[in-house]
Structure formats: C-alpha cells, structure tokens
C-alpha cells in the first residue's frame, strides 16, 4: 500500500453517519471556536455529513467554508445539513488531504476532525493543510485515541472489540490511537507554534448509552468496518455478532459509562 494511501475503516453505513451527524462545533470543535471570526475563509477537511461544517459556516459568515471529503456520496448529506441549518456560505468538493486542489495560502483556517487517524501519512497531510493555510492562520486537528477509551462495567467483549478495531484499522494503513500522536505529527510537519490539548466525549445517561451501544453494535456487524474485519481474516461473522452482543450488554447496564478521549492541536501557519 502506498504510504499516502489508507482505507477508511468505518465506511458510510447509516450506523456510521448516525454517529457523525451527532457532532457539532460545540461538542467536537470547541478548542477551535475561539479562533474563528466573521469573514474568515475556512477549509473543512473530511467533512462527512457536514454538521460541524454547518456550525463553522454560521460562525464565520459572511466568510466561506469549503467542505471537502474523499467520498462524493457523503457530500450530498453535507449539502443537506447546510440547507437544514440555513447557511448558504458553504461550497463542496471531493478532495484528497494528501493533495488538496487549492492554491497556496487560500484559507484562514484549515480544520480536520477525526481525519488523521485514517490517512497513510498524517505528517504529510498536515504539511498539505499548512500549504493551503495563509501565513498567521490556523491548522486545527482533533482525533480520538482508541487505546485510551475507557468504560464501565468491564464487559470482556468490549476489550476484544477494541483490539479487533485496532488490528483492522492498522491493516488498512491508519492509526487508531491518533490522539496521542497529533503533537508529534505536527512537529514532523514542521510546525513550531503548536497548542496541544485534550477533550472527551462521555456517554452515561440512559439515552446516551443506548444510542452509543446500539450504533456500535450495528457498526460491528453491518458497516464497512465489519466487511474489512471479515475479508481481512481478522474475525468471523459469528465473532462480530458476539462482540455486538457485548455492546448491547454494556448499554443495558444502569451504571454504564463510556469515555472517548481526543487529542487536539492548534498549529499557527
């Protein structure tokens, strides 16, 4: 596999998009919001179904947000999100973060949420994000760290799920424990002014744990990740069904709690 190439582990099954549509600037890009100003031009890399994109567009209007993703099909969902949010300052394009089709110094802010864990060469991707960012602008990235996920109660199938997910992601060229590596990747990319932080998602209320457990149960058996796990020889369909059952067991516990930690970087171009 070429160094820059990697397989997007999750795919775009409805269970994946259901998770991604929950994301907002408030719950997924709070570290970036203080850097945003009306009139800025923003590039949102790997925008997915566009809910964060729409929030960014509202924050920088009358500036523009250019939302790009490697998948043309998911951009239809992003367009719908922008329409639903009532923002008209977003444009959309298919793009590869390793070779962005924009001139140097095109944007004030370049943002990527949960992207660098899925690319073959994160430092190269950050250099490309820097290339299209204007001097003095900001390159921002946030990624989860699967190795640091923690939960209660200790359902054994969830430990198996994490180990399996990490194997599948790395076999596809990605790095699931990306959050802890963002600072290192930014330094490799040549940034010298970097603010590194961390933040979490936490799922503990009854509706939250039901939502989180069911979407991961479904992703484990029906998404692109499930196909990669089986086709790559990492698991059988029967084993995936057992792990999905573990997710539902965890979600049914009245004292269930799950934390997803993220690394974050703000890099001055």
Secondary structure, 3 states (H helix, E strand, C coil): CCCCCCCCCCCCCHHHHHHHHCCCHHHHCHHHHCCCCCCCCEEEECCCCCHHHHHHHHHHCCCCEEEEECCHHHHHHHHHHHHHHCCCCEEEEECECCECCCCCCCEEEEEEECCHHHCCCHHHHHHHHHHCEEEEEEEEEEEECHHHCEEECCCHHHHHHHHHHHHHHHHCCCCCCCHHHHHHHHHHCCCCCEEEEEEEEEECCHHHHHHHHHHHHHHHHHCHHHHHHHHCCCCCHHHHHHHHHHHHHHHHCCCCEEEEEEEEEEEEC
